[in-house]
Amino acid sequence: MSLASGEGARTALEEAGFPVTVLDPANKEDLKRLIDGPFEVAFICLHGRNGEDGTLQGFLEVMGLPYIGSGVWASALAMNKAKAKMFYASHGIPTPPSVTLGNMEECHAEEMVAEFGERCVVKPVGEGSALGVSIVKGADAVREAVRQVLEQGNEALVEPCIAGRELTVAVLGNADPRALPVIEIVPQGEFYDYDSKYAPGGSKHLCPAPLTEAETEKVQALAVRAHCALECEGVSRSDFILDDEGNCWILETNTIPGMTGTSLLPDAARAAGISFAELCKMLVGYALERARK
């Protein structure tokens, strides 16, 4: 889906008046063109490992080329869901309790079910786009889901499945970030999985979310706090669950939100009166602002 985001961003950037060259770093010739330049800003649209986890960001730092989004540290931290949870907790941002397992660790599934409840979420620690995420019931299912995640060479994170409304909040800015309108996600499946994210009709986006003023302000404040806690810059998008008791739980923060026709960030921007082209222009501005500092 990185290619789809790239195409969406290209159209919006050209509409904003920028000359655009589309490059795929997986292609050696494109990578050489990137190195040879000259370019003024890299508009990153790569999701997941190697594109959103600080790898490409570090490469661009070595080149001295400004780029949109967060720096190496924040990109790597946000991609690691287990470590991000530690920073959420230290900054007073409620996040579900969890257990992280590596390949050499025994999966005490019965203990996790006893602590978290029958329904658990199992996910890779370092993936994006909901890849490898599953909601399972019972110790045997937890054990099997963990095994499948670890087969892919990733750490596995297990946390309780909290019932509630799925919300997401995008944040824009560097030193003085601001939250965009809250979106409520209504997936057509059991949860906001890969198909719900990217397939047309996979989910409904209610924006602004039908929340009370107090609920809206609460989740927006938490999103800004998460942006700052992880030292994000330019843009981030944090996902939350609002449970039936009114508690708001952060699940994760994305540092390169999607830019496709079904993506959440452009939807939130439009609700704030910001066109897709204006949004992309703002992101370029944040990148150049950070580079000047």
ROMI-262440 format. One record per residue (C-alpha): residue number from 1; residue in three letters; y negated, x negated, z negated. Coordinates in nm, 2 decimals, always signed. Example, Ala and Ser with C-alpha at 12.3 -4.5 7.8 and 13.67 -1.06 7.14 Angstrom:
<recs>
rec n=1&res=Ala&Y=+0.45&X=-1.23&Z=-0.78
rec n=2&res=Ser&Y=+0.11&X=-1.37&Z=-0.71
</recs>
This chain:
<recs>
rec n=1&res=Met&Y=+0.00&X=+0.00&Z=+0.00
rec n=2&res=Ser&Y=-0.23&X=-0.30&Z=-0.01
rec n=3&res=Leu&Y=-0.27&X=-0.28&Z=+0.37
rec n=4&res=Ala&Y=-0.37&X=+0.09&Z=+0.34
rec n=5&res=Ser&Y=-0.63&X=+0.00&Z=+0.07
rec n=6&res=Gly&Y=-0.75&X=-0.28&Z=+0.30
rec n=7&res=Glu&Y=-0.80&X=-0.04&Z=+0.59
rec n=8&res=Gly&Y=-0.98&X=+0.21&Z=+0.37
rec n=9&res=Ala&Y=-1.21&X=-0.06&Z=+0.23
rec n=10&res=Arg&Y=-1.28&X=-0.20&Z=+0.58
rec n=11&res=Thr&Y=-1.40&X=+0.13&Z=+0.71
rec n=12&res=Ala&Y=-1.62&X=+0.19&Z=+0.41
rec n=13&res=Leu&Y=-1.77&X=-0.17&Z=+0.42
rec n=14&res=Glu&Y=-1.85&X=-0.14&Z=+0.79
rec n=15&res=Glu&Y=-2.01&X=+0.20&Z=+0.72
rec n=16&res=Ala&Y=-2.22&X=+0.01&Z=+0.46
rec n=17&res=Gly&Y=-2.33&X=-0.24&Z=+0.72
rec n=18&res=Phe&Y=-2.11&X=-0.54&Z=+0.64
rec n=19&res=Pro&Y=-1.93&X=-0.74&Z=+0.91
rec n=20&res=Val&Y=-1.57&X=-0.74&Z=+0.80
rec n=21&res=Thr&Y=-1.27&X=-0.96&Z=+0.88
rec n=22&res=Val&Y=-0.94&X=-0.83&Z=+0.76
rec n=23&res=Leu&Y=-0.70&X=-1.10&Z=+0.65
rec n=24&res=Asp&Y=-0.35&X=-1.08&Z=+0.50
rec n=25&res=Pro&Y=-0.28&X=-1.38&Z=+0.28
rec n=26&res=Ala&Y=+0.09&X=-1.33&Z=+0.34
rec n=27&res=Asn&Y=+0.03&X=-1.44&Z=+0.70
rec n=28&res=Lys&Y=-0.02&X=-1.82&Z=+0.72
rec n=29&res=Glu&Y=-0.26&X=-1.80&Z=+1.01
rec n=30&res=Asp&Y=-0.48&X=-1.55&Z=+0.81
rec n=31&res=Leu&Y=-0.46&X=-1.78&Z=+0.51
rec n=32&res=Lys&Y=-0.59&X=-2.07&Z=+0.72
rec n=33&res=Arg&Y=-0.87&X=-1.85&Z=+0.85
rec n=34&res=Leu&Y=-0.96&X=-1.77&Z=+0.49
rec n=35&res=Ile&Y=-0.97&X=-2.13&Z=+0.40
rec n=36&res=Asp&Y=-1.17&X=-2.24&Z=+0.71
rec n=37&res=Gly&Y=-1.42&X=-1.95&Z=+0.67
rec n=38&res=Pro&Y=-1.71&X=-1.92&Z=+0.65
rec n=39&res=Phe&Y=-1.70&X=-1.60&Z=+0.44
rec n=40&res=Glu&Y=-1.95&X=-1.48&Z=+0.18
rec n=41&res=Val&Y=-1.73&X=-1.25&Z=-0.04
rec n=42&res=Ala&Y=-1.36&X=-1.17&Z=-0.06
rec n=43&res=Phe&Y=-1.30&X=-0.80&Z=-0.10
rec n=44&res=Ile&Y=-0.96&X=-0.81&Z=-0.26
rec n=45&res=Cys&Y=-0.73&X=-0.51&Z=-0.19
rec n=46&res=Leu&Y=-0.40&X=-0.66&Z=-0.30
rec n=47&res=His&Y=-0.21&X=-0.46&Z=-0.57
rec n=48&res=Gly&Y=+0.05&X=-0.60&Z=-0.80
rec n=49&res=Arg&Y=+0.19&X=-0.95&Z=-0.83
rec n=50&res=Asn&Y=+0.01&X=-1.24&Z=-0.66
rec n=51&res=Gly&Y=-0.28&X=-1.02&Z=-0.56
rec n=52&res=Glu&Y=-0.39&X=-0.85&Z=-0.89
rec n=53&res=Asp&Y=-0.25&X=-1.09&Z=-1.15
rec n=54&res=Gly&Y=-0.50&X=-1.38&Z=-1.12
rec n=55&res=Thr&Y=-0.30&X=-1.58&Z=-0.86
rec n=56&res=Leu&Y=-0.53&X=-1.50&Z=-0.56
rec n=57&res=Gln&Y=-0.83&X=-1.50&Z=-0.79
rec n=58&res=Gly&Y=-0.75&X=-1.86&Z=-0.90
rec n=59&res=Phe&Y=-0.71&X=-1.96&Z=-0.53
rec n=60&res=Leu&Y=-1.05&X=-1.82&Z=-0.45
rec n=61&res=Glu&Y=-1.20&X=-1.99&Z=-0.75
rec n=62&res=Val&Y=-1.08&X=-2.33&Z=-0.62
rec n=63&res=Met&Y=-1.23&X=-2.24&Z=-0.28
rec n=64&res=Gly&Y=-1.56&X=-2.14&Z=-0.45
rec n=65&res=Leu&Y=-1.56&X=-1.81&Z=-0.27
rec n=66&res=Pro&Y=-1.70&X=-1.51&Z=-0.46
rec n=67&res=Tyr&Y=-1.46&X=-1.21&Z=-0.49
rec n=68&res=Ile&Y=-1.47&X=-0.86&Z=-0.62
rec n=69&res=Gly&Y=-1.31&X=-0.75&Z=-0.94
rec n=70&res=Ser&Y=-1.21&X=-0.95&Z=-1.25
rec n=71&res=Gly&Y=-1.16&X=-1.32&Z=-1.29
rec n=72&res=Val&Y=-0.84&X=-1.51&Z=-1.34
rec n=73&res=Trp&Y=-0.81&X=-1.45&Z=-1.72
rec n=74&res=Ala&Y=-0.88&X=-1.08&Z=-1.71
rec n=75&res=Ser&Y=-0.66&X=-1.02&Z=-1.40
rec n=76&res=Ala&Y=-0.36&X=-1.20&Z=-1.56
rec n=77&res=Leu&Y=-0.41&X=-1.03&Z=-1.89
rec n=78&res=Ala&Y=-0.44&X=-0.67&Z=-1.76
rec n=79&res=Met&Y=-0.13&X=-0.72&Z=-1.54
rec n=80&res=Asn&Y=+0.08&X=-0.81&Z=-1.84
rec n=81&res=Lys&Y=+0.12&X=-0.48&Z=-2.01
rec n=82&res=Ala&Y=+0.26&X=-0.62&Z=-2.33
rec n=83&res=Lys&Y=-0.03&X=-0.87&Z=-2.38
rec n=84&res=Ala&Y=-0.29&X=-0.61&Z=-2.28
rec n=85&res=Lys&Y=-0.15&X=-0.39&Z=-2.56
rec n=86&res=Met&Y=-0.22&X=-0.66&Z=-2.82
rec n=87&res=Phe&Y=-0.59&X=-0.67&Z=-2.71
rec n=88&res=Tyr&Y=-0.62&X=-0.29&Z=-2.70
rec n=89&res=Ala&Y=-0.49&X=-0.28&Z=-3.06
rec n=90&res=Ser&Y=-0.72&X=-0.56&Z=-3.18
rec n=91&res=His&Y=-1.02&X=-0.37&Z=-3.04
rec n=92&res=Gly&Y=-0.92&X=-0.04&Z=-3.20
rec n=93&res=Ile&Y=-0.80&X=+0.13&Z=-2.87
rec n=94&res=Pro&Y=-0.50&X=+0.35&Z=-2.95
rec n=95&res=Thr&Y=-0.19&X=+0.25&Z=-2.74
rec n=96&res=Pro&Y=+0.17&X=+0.37&Z=-2.79
rec n=97&res=Pro&Y=+0.40&X=+0.14&Z=-2.99
rec n=98&res=Ser&Y=+0.64&X=-0.06&Z=-2.78
rec n=99&res=Val&Y=+0.91&X=-0.32&Z=-2.77
rec n=100&res=Thr&Y=+0.92&X=-0.60&Z=-2.51
rec n=101&res=Leu&Y=+1.25&X=-0.75&Z=-2.40
rec n=102&res=Gly&Y=+1.33&X=-1.06&Z=-2.20
rec n=103&res=Asn&Y=+1.66&X=-1.15&Z=-2.02
rec n=104&res=Met&Y=+1.80&X=-1.34&Z=-2.32
rec n=105&res=Glu&Y=+1.72&X=-1.06&Z=-2.58
rec n=106&res=Glu&Y=+1.96&X=-0.79&Z=-2.69
rec n=107&res=Cys&Y=+1.86&X=-0.44&Z=-2.62
rec n=108&res=His&Y=+1.88&X=-0.24&Z=-2.95
rec n=109&res=Ala&Y=+1.85&X=+0.09&Z=-2.77
rec n=110&res=Glu&Y=+1.97&X=+0.30&Z=-3.06
rec n=111&res=Glu&Y=+1.70&X=+0.16&Z=-3.29
rec n=112&res=Met&Y=+1.43&X=+0.22&Z=-3.02
rec n=113&res=Val&Y=+1.54&X=+0.58&Z=-2.98
rec n=114&res=Ala&Y=+1.54&X=+0.63&Z=-3.35
rec n=115&res=Glu&Y=+1.18&X=+0.49&Z=-3.38
rec n=116&res=Phe&Y=+1.03&X=+0.63&Z=-3.05
rec n=117&res=Gly&Y=+1.23&X=+0.96&Z=-3.00
rec n=118&res=Glu&Y=+1.49&X=+1.06&Z=-2.74
rec n=119&res=Arg&Y=+1.25&X=+1.03&Z=-2.44
rec n=120&res=Cys&Y=+1.13&X=+0.68&Z=-2.37
rec n=121&res=Val&Y=+0.93&X=+0.51&Z=-2.09
rec n=122&res=Val&Y=+1.08&X=+0.19&Z=-1.96
rec n=123&res=Lys&Y=+0.86&X=-0.03&Z=-1.73
rec n=124&res=Pro&Y=+0.83&X=-0.38&Z=-1.60
rec n=125&res=Val&Y=+0.58&X=-0.58&Z=-1.80
rec n=126&res=Gly&Y=+0.41&X=-0.74&Z=-1.49
rec n=127&res=Glu&Y=+0.42&X=-0.49&Z=-1.21
rec n=128&res=Gly&Y=+0.17&X=-0.24&Z=-1.06
rec n=129&res=Ser&Y=+0.16&X=+0.09&Z=-0.88
rec n=130&res=Ala&Y=+0.42&X=+0.23&Z=-1.12
rec n=131&res=Leu&Y=+0.69&X=+0.03&Z=-0.96
rec n=132&res=Gly&Y=+1.01&X=+0.02&Z=-1.17
rec n=133&res=Val&Y=+0.88&X=+0.28&Z=-1.42
rec n=134&res=Ser&Y=+1.12&X=+0.54&Z=-1.54
rec n=135&res=Ile&Y=+1.13&X=+0.81&Z=-1.81
rec n=136&res=Val&Y=+1.48&X=+0.83&Z=-1.97
rec n=137&res=Lys&Y=+1.65&X=+1.02&Z=-2.25
rec n=138&res=Gly&Y=+1.89&X=+0.87&Z=-2.50
rec n=139&res=Ala&Y=+2.01&X=+0.52&Z=-2.59
rec n=140&res=Asp&Y=+2.25&X=+0.47&Z=-2.30
rec n=141&res=Ala&Y=+1.98&X=+0.56&Z=-2.05
rec n=142&res=Val&Y=+1.73&X=+0.33&Z=-2.22
rec n=143&res=Arg&Y=+1.98&X=+0.05&Z=-2.21
rec n=144&res=Glu&Y=+2.05&X=+0.10&Z=-1.84
rec n=145&res=Ala&Y=+1.68&X=+0.13&Z=-1.74
rec n=146&res=Val&Y=+1.61&X=-0.20&Z=-1.93
rec n=147&res=Arg&Y=+1.90&X=-0.36&Z=-1.74
rec n=148&res=Gln&Y=+1.76&X=-0.25&Z=-1.41
rec n=149&res=Val&Y=+1.41&X=-0.39&Z=-1.49
rec n=150&res=Leu&Y=+1.55&X=-0.72&Z=-1.61
rec n=151&res=Glu&Y=+1.76&X=-0.75&Z=-1.29
rec n=152&res=Gln&Y=+1.43&X=-0.79&Z=-1.10
rec n=153&res=Gly&Y=+1.34&X=-1.09&Z=-1.31
rec n=154&res=Asn&Y=+1.07&X=-0.92&Z=-1.51
rec n=155&res=Glu&Y=+1.03&X=-0.85&Z=-1.88
rec n=156&res=Ala&Y=+1.09&X=-0.49&Z=-1.98
rec n=157&res=Leu&Y=+0.87&X=-0.28&Z=-2.20
rec n=158&res=Val&Y=+0.99&X=+0.03&Z=-2.38
rec n=159&res=Glu&Y=+0.76&X=+0.28&Z=-2.54
rec n=160&res=Pro&Y=+0.77&X=+0.65&Z=-2.65
rec n=161&res=Cys&Y=+0.72&X=+0.91&Z=-2.38
rec n=162&res=Ile&Y=+0.41&X=+1.09&Z=-2.51
rec n=163&res=Ala&Y=+0.37&X=+1.44&Z=-2.38
rec n=164&res=Gly&Y=+0.02&X=+1.54&Z=-2.27
rec n=165&res=Arg&Y=-0.24&X=+1.54&Z=-2.00
rec n=166&res=Glu&Y=-0.26&X=+1.23&Z=-1.77
rec n=167&res=Leu&Y=-0.62&X=+1.10&Z=-1.74
rec n=168&res=Thr&Y=-0.78&X=+0.80&Z=-1.57
rec n=169&res=Val&Y=-1.12&X=+0.66&Z=-1.60
rec n=170&res=Ala&Y=-1.28&X=+0.40&Z=-1.37
rec n=171&res=Val&Y=-1.54&X=+0.16&Z=-1.51
rec n=172&res=Leu&Y=-1.81&X=-0.02&Z=-1.30
rec n=173&res=Gly&Y=-2.02&X=-0.32&Z=-1.39
rec n=174&res=Asn&Y=-2.02&X=-0.67&Z=-1.54
rec n=175&res=Ala&Y=-2.23&X=-0.72&Z=-1.85
rec n=176&res=Asp&Y=-2.33&X=-0.35&Z=-1.89
rec n=177&res=Pro&Y=-2.03&X=-0.15&Z=-1.76
rec n=178&res=Arg&Y=-2.04&X=+0.23&Z=-1.73
rec n=179&res=Ala&Y=-1.77&X=+0.49&Z=-1.70
rec n=180&res=Leu&Y=-1.73&X=+0.72&Z=-1.40
rec n=181&res=Pro&Y=-1.63&X=+1.08&Z=-1.44
rec n=182&res=Val&Y=-1.28&X=+1.14&Z=-1.59
rec n=183&res=Ile&Y=-1.00&X=+1.24&Z=-1.36
rec n=184&res=Glu&Y=-0.70&X=+1.45&Z=-1.47
rec n=185&res=Ile&Y=-0.39&X=+1.37&Z=-1.26
rec n=186&res=Val&Y=-0.15&X=+1.65&Z=-1.20
rec n=187&res=Pro&Y=+0.16&X=+1.49&Z=-1.04
rec n=188&res=Gln&Y=+0.40&X=+1.70&Z=-0.84
rec n=189&res=Gly&Y=+0.69&X=+1.51&Z=-1.00
rec n=190&res=Glu&Y=+0.78&X=+1.44&Z=-1.36
rec n=191&res=Phe&Y=+0.50&X=+1.17&Z=-1.39
rec n=192&res=Tyr&Y=+0.25&X=+0.97&Z=-1.19
rec n=193&res=Asp&Y=+0.51&X=+0.75&Z=-1.02
rec n=194&res=Tyr&Y=+0.48&X=+0.55&Z=-0.69
rec n=195&res=Asp&Y=+0.52&X=+0.86&Z=-0.46
rec n=196&res=Ser&Y=+0.27&X=+1.06&Z=-0.67
rec n=197&res=Lys&Y=+0.02&X=+0.78&Z=-0.63
rec n=198&res=Tyr&Y=+0.05&X=+0.72&Z=-0.25
rec n=199&res=Ala&Y=+0.22&X=+1.01&Z=-0.08
rec n=200&res=Pro&Y=-0.02&X=+1.28&Z=+0.06
rec n=201&res=Gly&Y=+0.02&X=+1.58&Z=-0.17
rec n=202&res=Gly&Y=+0.20&X=+1.37&Z=-0.44
rec n=203&res=Ser&Y=-0.06&X=+1.47&Z=-0.70
rec n=204&res=Lys&Y=-0.37&X=+1.67&Z=-0.76
rec n=205&res=His&Y=-0.69&X=+1.50&Z=-0.89
rec n=206&res=Leu&Y=-0.91&X=+1.72&Z=-1.10
rec n=207&res=Cys&Y=-1.25&X=+1.55&Z=-1.11
rec n=208&res=Pro&Y=-1.44&X=+1.59&Z=-1.33
rec n=209&res=Ala&Y=-1.14&X=+1.66&Z=-1.56
rec n=210&res=Pro&Y=-1.15&X=+2.00&Z=-1.73
rec n=211&res=Leu&Y=-1.22&X=+1.86&Z=-2.08
rec n=212&res=Thr&Y=-1.46&X=+1.94&Z=-2.35
rec n=213&res=Glu&Y=-1.77&X=+1.73&Z=-2.37
rec n=214&res=Ala&Y=-1.64&X=+1.55&Z=-2.68
rec n=215&res=Glu&Y=-1.31&X=+1.47&Z=-2.51
rec n=216&res=Thr&Y=-1.48&X=+1.34&Z=-2.20
rec n=217&res=Glu&Y=-1.71&X=+1.11&Z=-2.40
rec n=218&res=Lys&Y=-1.42&X=+0.99&Z=-2.61
rec n=219&res=Val&Y=-1.20&X=+0.88&Z=-2.32
rec n=220&res=Gln&Y=-1.49&X=+0.73&Z=-2.13
rec n=221&res=Ala&Y=-1.59&X=+0.53&Z=-2.43
rec n=222&res=Leu&Y=-1.23&X=+0.40&Z=-2.47
rec n=223&res=Ala&Y=-1.22&X=+0.30&Z=-2.10
rec n=224&res=Val&Y=-1.54&X=+0.10&Z=-2.14
rec n=225&res=Arg&Y=-1.40&X=-0.06&Z=-2.45
rec n=226&res=Ala&Y=-1.08&X=-0.15&Z=-2.27
rec n=227&res=His&Y=-1.28&X=-0.30&Z=-1.98
rec n=228&res=Cys&Y=-1.47&X=-0.52&Z=-2.23
rec n=229&res=Ala&Y=-1.16&X=-0.60&Z=-2.44
rec n=230&res=Leu&Y=-0.98&X=-0.74&Z=-2.14
rec n=231&res=Glu&Y=-1.30&X=-0.91&Z=-2.02
rec n=232&res=Cys&Y=-1.29&X=-0.72&Z=-1.69
rec n=233&res=Glu&Y=-1.57&X=-0.75&Z=-1.44
rec n=234&res=Gly&Y=-1.69&X=-0.54&Z=-1.15
rec n=235&res=Val&Y=-1.43&X=-0.26&Z=-1.17
rec n=236&res=Ser&Y=-1.14&X=-0.15&Z=-1.37
rec n=237&res=Arg&Y=-0.95&X=+0.18&Z=-1.41
rec n=238&res=Ser&Y=-0.76&X=+0.27&Z=-1.73
rec n=239&res=Asp&Y=-0.49&X=+0.53&Z=-1.76
rec n=240&res=Phe&Y=-0.46&X=+0.75&Z=-2.07
rec n=241&res=Ile&Y=-0.25&X=+1.03&Z=-2.22
rec n=242&res=Leu&Y=-0.43&X=+1.30&Z=-2.41
rec n=243&res=Asp&Y=-0.17&X=+1.46&Z=-2.64
rec n=244&res=Asp&Y=-0.16&X=+1.81&Z=-2.78
rec n=245&res=Glu&Y=-0.32&X=+1.69&Z=-3.10
rec n=246&res=Gly&Y=-0.62&X=+1.55&Z=-2.92
rec n=247&res=Asn&Y=-0.52&X=+1.19&Z=-2.96
rec n=248&res=Cys&Y=-0.60&X=+0.97&Z=-2.66
rec n=249&res=Trp&Y=-0.35&X=+0.69&Z=-2.58
rec n=250&res=Ile&Y=-0.43&X=+0.41&Z=-2.33
rec n=251&res=Leu&Y=-0.13&X=+0.31&Z=-2.11
rec n=252&res=Glu&Y=-0.27&X=+0.03&Z=-1.89
rec n=253&res=Thr&Y=-0.57&X=-0.10&Z=-1.71
rec n=254&res=Asn&Y=-0.58&X=-0.17&Z=-1.34
rec n=255&res=Thr&Y=-0.82&X=-0.45&Z=-1.22
rec n=256&res=Ile&Y=-0.78&X=-0.38&Z=-0.84
rec n=257&res=Pro&Y=-0.77&X=+0.00&Z=-0.81
rec n=258&res=Gly&Y=-0.65&X=+0.16&Z=-0.49
rec n=259&res=Met&Y=-0.88&X=+0.21&Z=-0.20
rec n=260&res=Thr&Y=-0.67&X=+0.46&Z=+0.01
rec n=261&res=Gly&Y=-0.74&X=+0.81&Z=+0.11
rec n=262&res=Thr&Y=-0.55&X=+0.94&Z=-0.20
rec n=263&res=Ser&Y=-0.69&X=+0.68&Z=-0.45
rec n=264&res=Leu&Y=-0.85&X=+0.77&Z=-0.77
rec n=265&res=Leu&Y=-1.15&X=+0.53&Z=-0.78
rec n=266&res=Pro&Y=-1.32&X=+0.67&Z=-0.46
rec n=267&res=Asp&Y=-1.26&X=+1.02&Z=-0.60
rec n=268&res=Ala&Y=-1.43&X=+0.94&Z=-0.93
rec n=269&res=Ala&Y=-1.72&X=+0.77&Z=-0.74
rec n=270&res=Arg&Y=-1.77&X=+1.07&Z=-0.52
rec n=271&res=Ala&Y=-1.79&X=+1.29&Z=-0.83
rec n=272&res=Ala&Y=-2.07&X=+1.07&Z=-0.96
rec n=273&res=Gly&Y=-2.26&X=+1.10&Z=-0.64
rec n=274&res=Ile&Y=-2.15&X=+0.76&Z=-0.50
rec n=275&res=Ser&Y=-2.01&X=+0.75&Z=-0.15
rec n=276&res=Phe&Y=-1.72&X=+0.53&Z=-0.06
rec n=277&res=Ala&Y=-1.95&X=+0.30&Z=+0.13
rec n=278&res=Glu&Y=-2.20&X=+0.28&Z=-0.16
rec n=279&res=Leu&Y=-1.91&X=+0.20&Z=-0.40
rec n=280&res=Cys&Y=-1.79&X=-0.09&Z=-0.19
rec n=281&res=Lys&Y=-2.15&X=-0.22&Z=-0.16
rec n=282&res=Met&Y=-2.18&X=-0.20&Z=-0.54
rec n=283&res=Leu&Y=-1.85&X=-0.40&Z=-0.58
rec n=284&res=Val&Y=-1.98&X=-0.67&Z=-0.35
rec n=285&res=Gly&Y=-2.30&X=-0.68&Z=-0.55
rec n=286&res=Tyr&Y=-2.11&X=-0.73&Z=-0.88
rec n=287&res=Ala&Y=-1.91&X=-1.01&Z=-0.72
rec n=288&res=Leu&Y=-2.23&X=-1.19&Z=-0.60
rec n=289&res=Glu&Y=-2.39&X=-1.13&Z=-0.94
rec n=290&res=Arg&Y=-2.10&X=-1.30&Z=-1.12
rec n=291&res=Ala&Y=-2.10&X=-1.59&Z=-0.88
rec n=292&res=Arg&Y=-2.47&X=-1.65&Z=-0.94
rec n=293&res=Lys&Y=-2.41&X=-1.68&Z=-1.31
</recs>
